[in-house]
Amino acid sequence: MKQTNKRQVIAVIGGGMIGLSAAVGLRQQGHHVYLIERGAAPQFGDEPELRVSALAHHSRALLNQLGVWQQLPQERLGPYTGMQVWDTDSFGAIEFHAAEVAVDDLGAIVENKVLEHVLWQHALAVGVQLLAGEEVIQHQRQQEQMVLTLASQRQMTVDYVIAADGAASPTREREKLPLTFWSYEQSGIVAVLRTELPHQGVARQVFLPTGPVAWLPLGDPHLVGLVWSADQPAAEQLLALPDTAFMHQLQASSDQCLGRLELVSARAAFPLKMQYAQRWVSDRLLVIGDAAHAIHPLAGQGANLGFGDVIDLLQVFEQGVSPRSLRAWERQRKAAAVTMIAAMEGFKRGFSGSHPALKLIRGLGLKAGHHIRPLKRFLIQTALGH
Ligand SMILES: Cc1cc2nc3c(=O)[nH]c(=O)nc-3n(C[C@H](O)[C@H](O)[C@H](O)COP(=O)(O)OP(=O)(O)OC[C@H]3O[C@@H](n4cnc5c(N)ncnc54)[C@H](O)[C@@H]3O)c2cc1C
């Protein structure tokens, strides 16, 4: 297999935001692209969606370049200009604003389903062959190509398979790509809240001894997306509580930063784990997005890493894909993922537990973050996805 920039036939498995953006980008380069999604085509309604993501500048730039960002409904986008992070039982706090690094905002909060819907419609418009309600059950090599068998027994022969089928990736499992993983033994509880005070475009996060709680500002100035990461026993207790008792606990944790909070959605929980595939490229099969890596949501970087995979992969296909360029892509993206995993681990360990010495250290850490300019700049750059 040598380098070629001929028109490739590519199957993307998984229609989450990462698979869809890869499919759109590859199609716009002139390749013939299939996208196979086992669920239905993504839809959204008038009510704000439960799952939201803070997207960094590089992710937005990609979506802009694909012609997708411009089509997102403005009222469902929450650009955020400030960040406040504090620790509930020490004296530490960091606050920073976009103006400090001369940018208009630090990123934007999007509702996952809204973005996926717009990506899906755009994929359709640019000529991606979308197969919803279909599942790949088998893949085989046939000389220089791959043959996929779908649950409907349809077969397709393609040059490359890109698996973006999420953290449980059935494709990665079938290919037996080894996985390094550990459970954080936490769940992330998500919900949408109405706030008494306007959020003012500030993303807020408090570290409790059981894990961080984040309030992410949505398009409506009084709506925030909640991400409450809690150790497993605490998460189970929180989920078992009736809405009023749950909100009582949340209110108590919020330090009244947004005034009175009202639950305006159901609650859902996601188990949190760290994992990465030890190999991302197996001949003509690649894994990207959560299929390749999953991290703790505390810095909102999971999808941003996936968009980074797509940006670099599009360059590989643009310049002519080869085993060598794919290996270089794999090295580069693994390094980015491992760096982020290590940073999340540091944050998580640094902020969990309530031993007094730990409290003092993390209090000093946050104070240092507030006063030492280079450290604070580093935190801002991470938020910007640089
Ligand atoms: C609580 C929480 C908060 C988060 N907050 C943020 C944040 O603020 N910022 C951020 O950047 N990231 C965040 N993340 C991470 C982010 O949600 C994920 O990284 C991102 O959604 C991964 O997208 P994906 O397209 O790779 O996978 P997924 O969204 O999991 O999509 C995979 C798709 O593949 C399909 N599929 C699976 N198997 C098959 C098959 N066999 N055949 C066909 N289709 C298949 C599935 O139906 C699904 O549609 C958060 C995560 C959690 C849990």
The ligand as an SDF file (V2000), in Angstrom:
LIG
                    3D

 53 58  0  0  0  0  0  0  0  0999 V2000
  -21.1190   13.6840   31.4190 C   0  0  0  0  0  0  0  0  0  0  0  0
  -20.2490   14.0020   30.2320 C   0  0  0  0  0  0  0  0  0  0  0  0
  -19.9560   15.3260   29.9090 C   0  0  0  0  0  0  0  0  0  0  0  0
  -19.1100   15.6360   28.8270 C   0  0  0  0  0  0  0  0  0  0  0  0
  -18.7970   16.9480   28.5590 N   0  0  0  0  0  0  0  0  0  0  0  0
  -17.9380   17.2310   27.5380 C   0  0  0  0  0  0  0  0  0  0  0  0
  -17.5560   18.5950   27.2420 C   0  0  0  0  0  0  0  0  0  0  0  0
  -17.9820   19.5430   27.8800 O   0  0  0  0  0  0  0  0  0  0  0  0
  -16.6900   18.8060   26.1950 N   0  0  0  0  0  0  0  0  0  0  0  0
  -16.1740   17.7820   25.4620 C   0  0  0  0  0  0  0  0  0  0  0  0
  -15.3550   18.0410   24.5600 O   0  0  0  0  0  0  0  0  0  0  0  0
  -16.5240   16.4960   25.7120 N   0  0  0  0  0  0  0  0  0  0  0  0
  -17.3910   16.2000   26.7120 C   0  0  0  0  0  0  0  0  0  0  0  0
  -17.7350   14.8990   26.9690 N   0  0  0  0  0  0  0  0  0  0  0  0
  -17.2440   13.8460   26.0710 C   0  0  0  0  0  0  0  0  0  0  0  0
  -18.0710   13.7710   24.7670 C   0  0  0  0  0  0  0  0  0  0  0  0
  -19.4450   13.6320   25.0780 O   0  0  0  0  0  0  0  0  0  0  0  0
  -17.6120   12.5730   23.9420 C   0  0  0  0  0  0  0  0  0  0  0  0
  -16.2110   12.6270   23.8050 O   0  0  0  0  0  0  0  0  0  0  0  0
  -18.2270   12.6200   22.5380 C   0  0  0  0  0  0  0  0  0  0  0  0
  -19.6360   12.6150   22.6020 O   0  0  0  0  0  0  0  0  0  0  0  0
  -17.7570   11.4010   21.7310 C   0  0  0  0  0  0  0  0  0  0  0  0
  -18.3030   11.4400   20.4550 O   0  0  0  0  0  0  0  0  0  0  0  0
  -18.1310   10.2020   19.4730 P   0  0  0  0  0  0  0  0  0  0  0  0
  -18.7850   10.6390   18.1920 O   0  0  0  0  0  0  0  0  0  0  0  0
  -16.7040    9.7650   19.4450 O   0  0  0  0  0  0  0  0  0  0  0  0
  -18.9180    8.9930   20.1560 O   0  0  0  0  0  0  0  0  0  0  0  0
  -20.4720    8.8350   20.4950 P   0  0  0  0  0  0  0  0  0  0  0  0
  -21.1250   10.1440   20.7280 O   0  0  0  0  0  0  0  0  0  0  0  0
  -20.5560    7.8130   21.5690 O   0  0  0  0  0  0  0  0  0  0  0  0
  -21.0970    8.2540   19.1410 O   0  0  0  0  0  0  0  0  0  0  0  0
  -20.9160    6.9140   18.7530 C   0  0  0  0  0  0  0  0  0  0  0  0
  -22.0090    6.5560   17.7580 C   0  0  0  0  0  0  0  0  0  0  0  0
  -21.7550    5.2610   17.2240 O   0  0  0  0  0  0  0  0  0  0  0  0
  -22.9690    4.5460   17.1300 C   0  0  0  0  0  0  0  0  0  0  0  0
  -22.6360    3.1020   17.1200 N   0  0  0  0  0  0  0  0  0  0  0  0
  -22.1500    2.3600   18.1360 C   0  0  0  0  0  0  0  0  0  0  0  0
  -21.9530    1.0910   17.7270 N   0  0  0  0  0  0  0  0  0  0  0  0
  -22.3080    1.0410   16.4120 C   0  0  0  0  0  0  0  0  0  0  0  0
  -22.3180    0.0210   15.4140 C   0  0  0  0  0  0  0  0  0  0  0  0
  -21.9460   -1.2300   15.6900 N   0  0  0  0  0  0  0  0  0  0  0  0
  -22.7310    0.3120   14.1570 N   0  0  0  0  0  0  0  0  0  0  0  0
  -23.1420    1.5760   13.8740 C   0  0  0  0  0  0  0  0  0  0  0  0
  -23.1530    2.5790   14.7660 N   0  0  0  0  0  0  0  0  0  0  0  0
  -22.7370    2.3310   16.0080 C   0  0  0  0  0  0  0  0  0  0  0  0
  -23.7630    4.9980   18.3400 C   0  0  0  0  0  0  0  0  0  0  0  0
  -25.1520    4.7900   18.1510 O   0  0  0  0  0  0  0  0  0  0  0  0
  -23.3970    6.4890   18.4110 C   0  0  0  0  0  0  0  0  0  0  0  0
  -24.2910    7.2880   17.6590 O   0  0  0  0  0  0  0  0  0  0  0  0
  -18.5720   14.5770   28.0410 C   0  0  0  0  0  0  0  0  0  0  0  0
  -18.8900   13.2460   28.3530 C   0  0  0  0  0  0  0  0  0  0  0  0
  -19.7020   12.9510   29.4420 C   0  0  0  0  0  0  0  0  0  0  0  0
  -20.0070   11.5070   29.7750 C   0  0  0  0  0  0  0  0  0  0  0  0
  1  2  1  0
  2  3  1  0
  2 52  2  0
  3  4  2  0
  4  5  1  0
  4 50  1  0
  5  6  2  0
  6  7  1  0
  6 13  1  0
  7  8  2  0
  7  9  1  0
  9 10  1  0
 10 11  2  0
 10 12  1  0
 12 13  2  0
 13 14  1  0
 14 15  1  0
 14 50  1  0
 15 16  1  0
 16 17  1  0
 16 18  1  0
 18 19  1  0
 18 20  1  0
 20 21  1  0
 20 22  1  0
 22 23  1  0
 23 24  1  0
 24 25  2  0
 24 26  1  0
 24 27  1  0
 27 28  1  0
 28 29  2  0
 28 30  1  0
 28 31  1  0
 31 32  1  0
 32 33  1  0
 33 34  1  0
 33 48  1  0
 34 35  1  0
 35 36  1  0
 35 46  1  0
 36 37  1  0
 36 45  1  0
 37 38  2  0
 38 39  1  0
 39 40  1  0
 39 45  2  0
 40 41  1  0
 40 42  2  0
 42 43  1  0
 43 44  2  0
 44 45  1  0
 46 47  1  0
 46 48  1  0
 48 49  1  0
 50 51  2  0
 51 52  1  0
 52 53  1  0
M  END
$$$$
